[in-house]
Amino acid sequence: MVAMEHTSSQQPHSASYTAFGLRAEAQKLSPGLHVVATPIGNLQDVSFRALATLAAADVVLAEDTRVTKTLLAHYGIATPLVAYHEHNAAVMRPHLLARLEAGAVLALVSDAGTPLVSDPGFKLVADSVAQGFAVFGVPGPSAVLAALVVAGLPTDRFFFEGFLPQKSAARRQRISALAPIPGTLIFFESARRTAECLADLAAVLGNREAAVCRELTKKFETVRRGTLAKLAAEFADEPTPRGEIVLLVGPPGENAEIDAGDLDDKLREALTKHSVKDAAAVVSAQTGVPRRKVYARAIELAAEK
């Protein structure tokens, strides 16, 4: 824990940063935990407030100090870095809370984007709040919102799931639970599992509109749009993509009309793989028929067996 302590021989770092070739002094910050959003790829996406916060903090807490070091170096920020990630969080948290108790200014960042979204920052914020320390949000880039605004899918309601289970059976079960949500679904996924994840999404959710966003804000950013079936087929026939992936799936259809025979066919197929409840959710999501109506019919078909 030596890296967390300032000795009498150490000099405070310069609370300044460089932007557009100009050196700026950062104002003193109020003690507490400052949760700072950082770029998800393009370093120009950082805000002036974020730079000032990172420069004026006593220490910057980062998932991977090597990643954040690049950002700080780019803007001439000399604030000390300390690793705070899922593997050391339980050990580090008491020390960080002690620093807050002593009046320190701590800046929390993730590898990229807004902290607390798929990273261990939540517990530190929760404990800080519980102990009465001030917590400040410094908003900025987010892969979730960056993907949502370019996907071409409804934005009035959306649900961020994060990463789905790695195994197909568990993944399909979770997708079934998410199927009735009346909004755009947003997932993070590893590049190597993108094709199989799309296949599972198509199998459970049907032919909904979707988008695959890759390397957002970076040089090789791509956004591919189409139905889940179309995207699943395309990615299955291509080499594994590279980079960070965000998957988005449109909401279930509304007021859809479907022939009673077709509905029964879909339900019978779903009942071979799912419970009555889950089969109803899957078919409701595929067809847009109200879930209560589908569930009632699923009970009848299950009873006929």
N, C-alpha and C positions, 0 to 999 in steps of 0.2 A: 504493500500500500504506500510505498515511498512516493510514488508519482502523485499521490493525492495531497501531499503535505508541502507547504512552503516553509523553508527554513529561513533563519535570519540573514543568511548569506545570499539568498535568492532575491533578485530584483523583479518587481512587477513587470509583466510584459507590456509592451506599448499597445494601448487601446486604440489602434488605428487600422485603417484598411485603404486599399488603393482601387479606384474604379475610374475607368475612362482616362487613365494616366494621371489622375489627381489623387493626392494623399489626403485622407479625411480623418479627423479625430472623432472617435465615438464618445457620446455622452455617457456619464455614469448611469448604471442601471439599478433599479430597485432590487434588493436581495430577494432571492427565490429561485424557483425552477422555471426556466424559459424554454418552451417547447418550440423548436425552430424548424420550419419546413425548408428543405434544400432542393436543388435541381434534380430532376429525374434523369437527366442526360445532358441537356444543353446548359452549360454553366452560366449563360447570360440570363437564365430564368430566375436567378436569385434576386430577392428584393433588397433595397437599401437598408430597410429595418433589420432584415436578417443579417446582413453584413455587419451592421453596427452592433447587433446583439452578440454575434460570434466574437467580434473584436473586443468588446467590453467585458465579456464574461470572465470569471476567474478560471474556468475550465470548460472544455467542450466534451460532452459525453457522447461517444460514437459507437455504433455497432462494429464497424471495421475502421480503425484509425487510419489505415492506408488509403481508404477511399476518401474520407473526410480531409485527410492531409492534402490531397490534390486540390480540393476546393479552397482550403485556407491558403495554400501557397499561391494559387492563381490570383487571389485578392490581397496578398501580402499581409495575412493575418497570422500573428505569432502566439495566439492563445494556446496553452498546453492542452493536449489531447489525452483522454482517458477512455479505455475500452469499456463499454457497458453493453453486454449482449446476453443471449439466453443461457450461455454456459457459465457466466460469472455473476449474473444479476443478483442471485440470492446472497452471495458473499459481499458484493459491492454496495448493495442498497443501504445497509446500516451505516456505512462510512459516508455515503452521499447525504443521507439524512442528517448525520452529525455535522457535515459541512454546512448544510442549510440552517441548522440550529445555531451555528456560529456566525450566520449572516452572510454566507457566500452567495455568489451569483453563478448558477450552473446553467449551461445551455445544453439541451438534449437534442440530438439529431439522429436520424436514421441513415442508412446507407444512401438513400435517395427518397425524395418526396416528403410527405408529412409523417412525422413520428406517430407511433401508436397504431398505425395501420399495418398489421402483420409484423410487429416487432415487440420486444419485451418492455417497452416504455410505460405501458398501462399501470403496472404495479408500482412503479416509482412515483407516477403522478398520483395514484390512489393513496399511497402511504404519505406523500407530501401533503395532500389535502387533509387526510385524517389527523395529521400532527399539526395542522394549522399554518403550514408554510404557504406563501403566495405562489401561485402557478400562473404563468403568463403564456398565451398562445401567440406565436409569430407565424401567421398563415402564409401559404405560398403553394408551390407545385404539389400536385397529387396525380399519380398515375390513374387512379379511379376516375377522377373528373376529366382529366385530359382525354381518356379513352371515350368517356360518355359523350362528350361534346362533338366528337368527330365520327361516331359510329353510325349516325343517321337513324338511331332508334329512339323511342319515346324517352323523354328526360323528366317528365313530371313526377314519376315515381321510379325509384330504382333500389335494388337491394345488393349490397356488396357481401359476397360470401367468402372471399379470400381463396385459399387453395382447397380444392376438393380432395377426398381420399385418393390415395395412389392406386389402390386395387379397384378393378372394374366393378365387382359386385357391390362393394361398399360405396363406390362413387355413384352407381346407378340408384342405390337406395337413398342416398342423400339428395340426388337430383329429383327423385320422386317427391321427396318432402318439400322441395322448393318449387315444384311445378305450379301450384295454385297461386303463387304470389303475383298480384296484379301489377307488376312493374318490370322494368328491364333488369335482368340478372347480370351481375358483373363478377368475374372470376379472375384470379391470377393462376397461371399454369406454367409449368416448366416446358421448355421448347421440345424436349424429347417425348413428352406425353400429350402434346397438343392434338395430334391426329386421333389417338385413341379416346381422348376426352371429348372431342367433337363427335366421334361416333357414338359414344354413350349419351351425350346430350341429344343427338338426333333420335336415338332409339327410344328415349324416355319422353322427350318433349315434342316429338314430331317435327314437322317442317316449319318451325318458326324462323323468322328473320334473325340474322346474327351478324357479328363482326369479329374479326381477329385483328387486334392491334399489336404491332411488333415494333420494338425499339422506339417508342414514342419520344419525340423531341430530338432524337439523335440523327446522325447523317443518313442512315439507311432506314428511316421510319417508313413503315408500310401499314396500310389499313385495307383489309379485304372484307368485302360485304357480300352477303348472299344468304340463302337458306342454310340451315344446319346440315341438311343432307348434301347439298352442293359443296359446302366448305369441307365437310368430313371426307367426301370422295376426293376432292382436290388434294388435301393434305396427306391422304393415305397414299397417293400416287407420286408424291414429291419427296425429295430429301428432307431430313429433319431440319426445321428452321433454326436459326440462331437468334440469340438475344432474349430480351424480356418480353413476355407475352401477356396480354390482357384479352380475355374472351368476354363477349357481351351477347346476351340472348334476349330478344324481344319478349314482351309479355304475352300471355295467352290471348287468343282471339276473343272478341266479345260478340254476343248475339249471333254466333255461327249457327248455320243450319246444316243438319246432317241427316241422311236417311236413317230410319230406325234400324234397318238391316245392317247398314255400315257401322252404326254405333255398337250393335250387338257383336259384330265380327271383331271390332277393336277390343271390346271388353273381354270376349272369350280368349283372345290372344294374350291380353294383359293378365288375365286370371291364371294363365299357365305359368306365369313368372312372379306374380305378386299376390299379396293378400287382397281381400275385397276392398279394403280401405285404400291401399296403395294403388290398386288397379284403377279405382275410380278417379284418384288424383291424376294418374298418368293420362287416362283417356280424356278427362275434363281439360287438362292442359293441352292435349293434342287437338281437340275439336272445338273448344270454346263453349261447350255445353255446360250449364251450371253444375257444379260438383254434386249438389244434393240430388239432382235428377239422375246423374250418372251413377251415384252411389246406390240409389234405390233400385235401379235396373241391374246393377252388379250383384246385389243381394239376391234378386230373382234368378239370375243366371247361375249363380253359385249354388242355389238351392235345387236347380234342375239336374245337377250332376249326380 
